[in-house]
């Protein structure tokens, strides 16, 4: 069963006998002996893959603390003989790009790692396998069943912060690549295994790989997408609003102005903008069927200095989304206009205009247009592994695939395993789903890049 881009069928005549005596289940999945050998290799190495994923989870790669896990990844790439490139993401190197998101934290420890496979003669198509190592905060650890950075396997699920989002996918990229070589082959096209930071807050890590010159004919990112392909993806902006009141003793509260109360009035105005923007979904085909595709999230709020005084200040941070095809700058203008109009209409705010600042995401969405060779290769691989067609859906979340879609202008395939409670308590990824997805990625690499004998 030859696939587009697959050039290795003739190589199987010289395959080792142990590669050809394969379990019956692989004969059902594919009639090609080389592909069957690759699937068998995924299973042989799967315990090691889960152990590797657990090692990734054990390294708490919160924002600004990703260096230790990137050191681990660097060593794993080097041990496999890949050409390894490690560099620090610098704001000055990426700030002029239209896809840049404003930075609010130090990048002193923000390291990217890329491991590259280059065949001696490049006959196949090239591929980016991208994954991020950064994770979101855990929240109160006493809410977790087990400590969040101690990966635990229970009832077929691997638990831990980052287990699903997206360290299981990170390991799947590497072990799918390993399976091809363990089966006696190598990709006939160039493969870049990208391990990036800053996906959860800016997308600047993957943007940095783009500006460093890494490019390919397609990209795959195995985010936890419940074994489906992302067809369309919302853009995201982050911002903060600061409000000033007038402090006063609580015995004369009426003489003061409570800044926290004022902040809630502005949040109410922003909720009105959110409702209006969601009503526009009918004009956006991939989002029209979603009940509430553009979410405004008030993620942080703080204010005041003393329980017995009207607070003089309040600050809240928020995240808002936008439809593909819209400019992040236009959403920024909408938010600023909404806050300014609400303040002008409120006597308590008119003389103390709130300030809006921008930090983190300033990222636009994208649409993966149906069809194309890359999607066909992934859909075929998925169908052979799952015995079912590949489904697609619209994601209202941010994904780094926007960099590949908008700026590399290549097919950006976001597809990965079943998950639970990402960004929540007791985050988990389904182990057998990881196996299925790894098999699919391995077949996709073989069919997209082609195969040559392993050297």
Secondary structure, 3 states (H helix, E strand, C coil): CCCCCCCCHHHHHHCCHHHHCCCHHHHHHCCCHHHHHHHHHHHHCHHHHHHHHHHHHHCCCECCCCHHHHHHHHHHHHHCCCEEEEEECCHHHHCCCCCCCECCCCCCCCEEEEEEECCCCCCCCCEEEEEECCECCCCCHHHCCCCCCCCEEECCEEECCCHHHHHHHHHHHHHHHHHHHHCCEEECCCEEEEEECCCCCCCHHHHHHHHCCCCCCEEEECCCCCCCEEEEECEEEEEEEEEECECCEHHHHHHCECHHHHHHHHHHHHHHHHHHHHHHHHHCCCCCCCCCCCCCEEEEEEECCCCCECCCEEEEEEEEEECCCCCHHHHHHHHHHHHHHHHHCCHHHHCCCCEEEEEEEEECCEECCCCCHHHHHHHHHHHHHHCCCCCEEEECCCCCHHHHHHHHCCEEEEECCCEECCCCCCCEEEHHHHHHHHHHHHHHHHHHHCEEECC
